[in-house]
Amino acid sequence: QKEVEQDPGPLSVPEGAIVSLNCTYSNSAFQYFMWYRQYSRKGPELLMYTYSSGNKEDGRFTAQVDKSSKYISLFIRDSQPSDSATYLCAIHGSGNTGKLIFGQGTTLQVKP
Amino acid sequence: DSGVTQTPKHLITATGQRVTLRCSPRSGDLSVYWYQQSLDQGLQFLIQYYNGEERAKGNILERFSAQQFPDLHSELNLSSLELGDSALYFCASSPIRGAGNSPLHFGNGTRLTVT
Protein backbone atom coordinates (compact mmCIF):
# COMPACT_ATOMS: atom_id res chain seq x y z
CA GLN A 1 0.00 0.00 0.00
CA LYS A 2 1.30 3.43 -0.94
CA GLU A 3 1.71 5.92 1.89
CA VAL A 4 -0.35 8.51 0.01
CA GLU A 5 -3.07 7.62 -2.48
CA GLN A 6 -4.56 10.05 -4.98
CA ASP A 7 -6.86 9.41 -7.91
CA PRO A 8 -4.96 10.55 -11.02
CA GLY A 9 -8.13 11.47 -12.92
CA PRO A 10 -8.28 13.13 -15.34
CA LEU A 11 -11.08 15.32 -14.08
CA SER A 12 -12.93 17.61 -16.49
CA VAL A 13 -15.41 20.24 -15.26
CA PRO A 14 -17.17 23.28 -16.75
CA GLU A 15 -16.05 26.75 -15.79
CA GLY A 16 -17.66 27.88 -12.53
CA ALA A 17 -18.00 24.39 -11.08
CA ILE A 18 -16.89 23.40 -7.59
CA VAL A 19 -14.00 20.97 -7.75
CA SER A 20 -13.17 18.42 -5.07
CA LEU A 21 -9.77 16.75 -5.01
CA ASN A 22 -8.91 14.09 -2.45
CA CYS A 23 -6.10 12.04 -0.97
CA THR A 24 -5.87 9.34 1.63
CA TYR A 25 -2.83 8.46 3.69
CA SER A 26 -1.80 5.47 5.71
CA ASN A 27 0.25 6.72 8.66
CA SER A 28 -1.61 8.42 11.49
CA ALA A 29 1.66 10.02 12.63
CA PHE A 30 1.66 12.38 9.63
CA GLN A 31 1.06 15.95 10.78
CA TYR A 32 1.64 18.44 7.98
CA PHE A 33 -0.36 18.47 4.78
CA MET A 34 0.12 20.47 1.62
CA TRP A 35 -1.41 20.94 -1.79
CA TYR A 36 0.74 21.84 -4.77
CA ARG A 37 -0.34 22.90 -8.24
CA GLN A 38 1.79 21.97 -11.23
CA TYR A 39 1.35 23.47 -14.66
CA SER A 40 2.74 21.66 -17.67
CA ARG A 41 6.54 21.94 -17.91
CA LYS A 42 6.74 23.78 -14.58
CA GLY A 43 7.69 22.87 -11.04
CA PRO A 44 5.12 22.23 -8.31
CA GLU A 45 3.87 25.46 -6.74
CA LEU A 46 2.67 25.53 -3.13
CA LEU A 47 -1.06 26.28 -2.89
CA MET A 48 -2.14 25.40 0.62
CA TYR A 49 -0.48 24.26 3.81
CA THR A 50 -2.31 22.88 6.85
CA TYR A 51 -1.36 21.32 10.14
CA SER A 52 -4.43 20.45 12.11
CA SER A 53 -7.74 18.84 11.34
CA GLY A 54 -10.39 21.18 9.99
CA ASN A 55 -10.64 23.68 7.17
CA LYS A 56 -8.31 26.36 5.88
CA GLU A 57 -9.51 28.85 3.31
CA ASP A 58 -7.54 31.03 0.91
CA GLY A 59 -9.60 32.83 -1.71
CA ARG A 60 -11.33 30.26 -3.89
CA PHE A 61 -9.37 27.39 -2.33
CA THR A 62 -10.26 25.43 0.81
CA ALA A 63 -8.09 22.69 2.26
CA GLN A 64 -9.69 20.19 4.59
CA VAL A 65 -8.00 17.64 6.81
CA ASP A 66 -9.72 14.78 8.61
CA LYS A 67 -7.07 13.05 10.68
CA SER A 68 -9.50 10.50 12.10
CA SER A 69 -10.20 9.21 8.58
CA LYS A 70 -6.69 9.99 7.25
CA TYR A 71 -8.29 11.94 4.45
CA ILE A 72 -7.39 15.33 2.97
CA SER A 73 -9.29 17.38 0.42
CA LEU A 74 -8.89 20.49 -1.69
CA PHE A 75 -11.97 22.36 -2.86
CA ILE A 76 -11.86 24.92 -5.65
CA ARG A 77 -14.85 27.25 -5.92
CA ASP A 78 -15.85 29.06 -9.11
CA SER A 79 -13.26 27.12 -11.09
CA GLN A 80 -11.54 28.94 -13.96
CA PRO A 81 -9.78 27.67 -17.10
CA SER A 82 -6.55 28.95 -15.52
CA ASP A 83 -7.04 26.34 -12.77
CA SER A 84 -6.36 23.61 -15.33
CA ALA A 85 -3.28 21.86 -13.98
CA THR A 86 -2.17 18.83 -12.02
CA TYR A 87 -2.85 19.02 -8.28
CA LEU A 88 -0.59 17.10 -5.94
CA CYS A 89 -1.22 16.40 -2.30
CA ALA A 90 1.90 16.19 -0.18
CA ILE A 91 2.44 15.02 3.34
CA HIS A 92 5.38 15.49 5.61
CA GLY A 93 6.49 12.05 6.67
CA SER A 94 7.37 11.32 10.23
CA GLY A 95 10.95 11.73 11.32
CA ASN A 96 13.37 14.58 11.55
CA THR A 97 13.74 15.37 7.87
CA GLY A 98 11.83 17.78 5.71
CA LYS A 99 11.06 15.39 2.90
CA LEU A 100 7.55 15.31 1.52
CA ILE A 101 5.65 12.28 0.29
CA PHE A 102 3.52 13.09 -2.75
CA GLY A 103 0.36 11.64 -4.14
CA GLN A 104 0.27 10.67 -7.80
CA GLY A 105 -1.42 13.96 -8.73
CA THR A 106 -4.87 14.63 -10.21
CA THR A 107 -5.05 16.27 -13.63
CA LEU A 108 -7.83 18.86 -13.78
CA GLN A 109 -9.25 20.49 -16.89
CA VAL A 110 -11.68 23.38 -16.55
CA LYS A 111 -13.54 23.97 -19.80
CA PRO A 112 -14.73 27.49 -20.72
CA ASP B 1 8.96 32.57 -9.39
CA SER B 2 9.91 30.27 -6.49
CA GLY B 3 13.49 31.55 -6.30
CA VAL B 4 14.93 28.07 -6.88
CA THR B 5 17.05 27.92 -10.04
CA GLN B 6 17.83 24.74 -11.93
CA THR B 7 20.12 24.29 -14.91
CA PRO B 8 20.04 23.08 -17.56
CA LYS B 9 16.35 23.07 -18.48
CA HIS B 10 16.75 20.26 -20.96
CA LEU B 11 19.37 17.58 -21.37
CA ILE B 12 19.57 14.93 -24.07
CA THR B 13 22.23 12.28 -23.77
CA ALA B 14 22.98 8.69 -24.68
CA THR B 15 22.86 5.54 -22.58
CA GLY B 16 25.98 4.94 -20.55
CA GLN B 17 26.82 8.62 -20.24
CA ARG B 18 27.11 10.79 -17.14
CA VAL B 19 25.40 14.13 -16.52
CA THR B 20 25.34 16.77 -13.79
CA LEU B 21 22.26 18.73 -12.81
CA ARG B 22 22.63 21.97 -10.90
CA CYS B 23 20.42 23.70 -8.36
CA SER B 24 20.62 27.04 -6.57
CA PRO B 25 18.25 27.22 -3.59
CA ARG B 26 16.22 30.25 -2.53
CA SER B 27 18.24 32.86 -0.74
CA GLY B 28 18.58 31.88 2.92
CA ASP B 29 17.42 28.28 2.48
CA LEU B 30 19.80 25.72 3.92
CA SER B 31 18.07 22.51 2.85
CA VAL B 32 18.05 21.20 -0.70
CA TYR B 33 15.96 18.25 -1.89
CA TRP B 34 16.10 16.32 -5.13
CA TYR B 35 13.02 14.64 -6.61
CA GLN B 36 12.49 12.57 -9.73
CA GLN B 37 9.17 12.78 -11.59
CA SER B 38 8.17 10.21 -14.15
CA LEU B 39 4.75 9.46 -15.60
CA ASP B 40 4.33 6.12 -13.88
CA GLN B 41 6.01 6.87 -10.53
CA GLY B 42 5.00 10.43 -9.80
CA LEU B 43 7.27 12.60 -7.66
CA GLN B 44 9.80 10.41 -5.89
CA PHE B 45 12.13 11.74 -3.20
CA LEU B 46 15.79 11.06 -3.95
CA ILE B 47 17.93 12.83 -1.37
CA GLN B 48 18.12 15.82 1.02
CA TYR B 49 21.10 17.92 2.02
CA TYR B 50 21.18 20.38 4.89
CA ASN B 51 23.97 22.92 5.12
CA GLY B 52 26.36 20.72 3.20
CA GLU B 53 25.57 17.41 4.87
CA GLU B 54 23.40 14.55 3.67
CA ARG B 55 20.23 14.54 5.76
CA ALA B 56 17.93 11.92 4.27
CA LYS B 57 18.00 9.40 1.48
CA GLY B 58 15.09 8.07 -0.52
CA ASN B 59 14.91 5.80 -3.52
CA ILE B 60 18.17 6.99 -5.01
CA LEU B 61 20.06 4.56 -7.21
CA GLU B 62 23.71 3.81 -6.51
CA ARG B 63 24.52 5.26 -9.95
CA PHE B 64 23.24 8.62 -8.70
CA SER B 65 25.00 10.87 -6.24
CA ALA B 66 24.59 14.40 -4.97
CA GLN B 67 26.43 17.02 -2.99
CA GLN B 68 25.83 20.46 -1.53
CA PHE B 69 28.62 22.99 -1.69
CA PRO B 70 29.63 25.69 0.83
CA ASP B 71 27.69 28.32 -1.13
CA LEU B 72 24.65 25.98 -0.68
CA HIS B 73 24.14 25.17 -4.33
CA SER B 74 23.71 21.49 -5.05
CA GLU B 75 24.54 19.12 -7.86
CA LEU B 76 22.97 15.80 -8.75
CA ASN B 77 25.23 13.45 -10.70
CA LEU B 78 23.70 10.68 -12.76
CA SER B 79 26.03 8.09 -14.27
CA SER B 80 25.81 4.99 -16.47
CA LEU B 81 22.54 6.37 -17.71
CA GLU B 82 19.77 4.03 -18.81
CA LEU B 83 16.66 4.70 -20.86
CA GLY B 84 14.57 4.41 -17.70
CA ASP B 85 16.36 7.39 -16.16
CA SER B 86 14.54 9.70 -18.56
CA ALA B 87 12.43 11.91 -16.31
CA LEU B 88 12.00 15.35 -14.87
CA TYR B 89 14.39 16.07 -12.02
CA PHE B 90 13.30 18.71 -9.55
CA CYS B 91 15.21 20.52 -6.89
CA ALA B 92 13.43 22.07 -3.92
CA SER B 93 14.62 24.08 -0.96
CA SER B 94 13.46 25.04 2.52
CA PRO B 95 15.00 27.17 5.22
CA ILE B 96 15.34 24.55 7.91
CA ARG B 97 16.55 21.03 8.48
CA GLY B 98 13.59 18.88 9.12
CA ALA B 99 10.41 20.08 10.74
CA GLY B 100 7.36 19.71 8.56
CA ASN B 101 6.21 23.25 9.20
CA SER B 102 8.33 24.55 6.35
CA PRO B 103 6.90 23.68 2.94
CA LEU B 104 9.27 23.04 0.08
CA HIS B 105 9.67 25.44 -2.83
CA PHE B 106 10.45 23.85 -6.17
CA GLY B 107 12.43 24.88 -9.20
CA ASN B 108 11.15 24.30 -12.72
CA GLY B 109 13.16 21.14 -13.18
CA THR B 110 15.59 19.61 -15.63
CA ARG B 111 14.06 17.40 -18.30
CA LEU B 112 16.46 14.53 -18.97
CA THR B 113 16.08 12.42 -22.07
CA VAL B 114 18.29 9.36 -22.45
CA THR B 115 18.42 7.94 -25.97
Interface residues (C-beta under 8 A of the other chain):
Chain A: Q31 Y32 M34 Y36 R41 K42 G43 P44 E45 L46 Y49 Y51 L88 A90 H92 G95 N96 T97 G98 K99 L100 I101 F102 G103 Q104 G105
Chain B: S2 V4 S31 Y33 G42 L43 F45 Q48 R55 A56 G58 F90 A92 S94 I96 R97 G98 A99 G100 N101 S102 P103 L104 H105 F106 G107 N108 G109 R111
